[in-house]
Amino acid sequence: MSKTLQIRIEDDLRTDADEVLHEIGLDVPSAVRLFLTKVVQTRSIPFELKASGIRVVELAVDPATQARMDQIGTLWGKKKPRRA
């Protein structure tokens, strides 16, 4: 049994994807099936995801607050994951 999947994407993205996939010898439905199959096989997204423009800002924290944050971090590190 199979199900239909409908997604909305911009016209330009679809056109560009069609062109690239055609060069590879695939159509969009086949590419989506390949993607979803790989997600299931690897139990992950099959490519690296990165955020762009991440900024890390260090803030001054008083020693008492830092000690409490360290305590919380230690507790989180010891926490066992929940079972689904």
Secondary structure, 3 states (H helix, E strand, C coil): CCCCCCCCCCHHHHHHHHHHHHHHCCCHHHHHHHHHHHHHHHCCCCCCCCCCCCCCCCCCCCHHHHHHHHHHHHHHHHCCCCCC
